[in-house]
Amino acid sequence: MQTVIFIAAVCLVLTVMGVTLAIAFSGSRDVGARVRRRLAERLRALPFYRLLCRRKVDVVRHIAEAPIEALEKELKNCEVCPNVRQCDEALARPEAEEVDYSFCPNEPAIREMGKNKAEP
């Protein structure tokens, strides 16, 4: 009889733990999605968004897949960038024209994104 009670107690504890973990994981996904939506909104207000589009980066995919810390760093780089004038001039040029983007503090990250976009 004690064995049955012990097994029932263990099953109850495992069930409670399972439900708690399921709730915790679903909540963290929701939080991550909200954070990514806010980052996307910030990005759309910056020249960096136009620069990514100009460079043919899949922005939606980048926001969905990049680590949140990396996204925040890219946005901060753009927000405090001392080269706004150069960026505006580069973005004003015709798309077909070759442009040197080395002035951009996010250039290394953009090059890395370009490598990843070649994947199907």
JOCOR-V533623 format. One record per pair of residues at least 12 apart in sequence whose C-alpha atoms are under 10 Angstrom apart, sorted by the first residue. I is the first residue (numbers start at 1). J is the second residue. D is the distance in whole Angstrom. If there is no record, write none. Layout:
I&J&D  I&J&D
This chain:
32&64&10  32&68&8  33&64&9  35&68&8  36&63&7  36&64&7  36&65&10  36&66&10  36&67&10  36&68&7  36&71&9  36&72&10  37&63&8  37&64&9  39&63&8  39&68&9  39&71&7  39&72&7  39&75&8  40&59&9  40&60&8  40&62&10  40&63&7  40&64&9  40&71&9  40&75&10  42&72&10  42&75&8  42&76&10  42&79&10  43&59&9  43&63&9  43&71&9  43&72&10  43&74&9  43&75&6  43&76&10  43&78&9  43&79&10  44&59&10  45&79&10  46&75&8  46&78&7  46&79&7  47&75&10  47&78&7  47&79&9  47&84&8  47&87&7  47&88&8  47&91&8  48&74&8  48&75&8  48&77&9  48&78&6  48&79&9  48&87&9  48&91&10  48&104&9  48&106&8  48&110&10  49&75&9  49&78&10  50&87&10  50&88&10  50&91&7  51&87&8  51&88&10  51&90&9  51&91&7  51&101&9  51&104&10  51&110&9  52&110&7  52&113&9  52&114&10  54&91&8  54&94&10  54&95&7  54&96&10  55&95&9  55&101&10  55&110&8  55&111&9  55&113&10  55&114&8  56&113&10  56&114&8  56&117&9  57&110&8  57&111&10  57&113&7  57&114&7  57&115&10  57&116&9  57&117&7  58&113&9  58&114&9  58&116&10  58&117&7  59&113&10  61&117&9  62&113&8  62&116&10  62&117&9  66&113&9  70&109&9  71&109&10  73&106&9  74&105&8  74&106&6  74&107&10  74&109&8  74&110&10  75&106&9  76&105&10  76&106&10  77&104&9  77&105&6  77&106&7  78&104&8  78&105&7  78&106&8  80&105&10  81&103&10  81&104&8  81&105&7  81&106&10  82&103&9  82&104&9  82&105&9  83&103&7  83&104&7  83&105&9  84&103&10  84&104&9  86&101&9  86&103&7  86&104&9  87&101&8  87&103&8  87&104&7
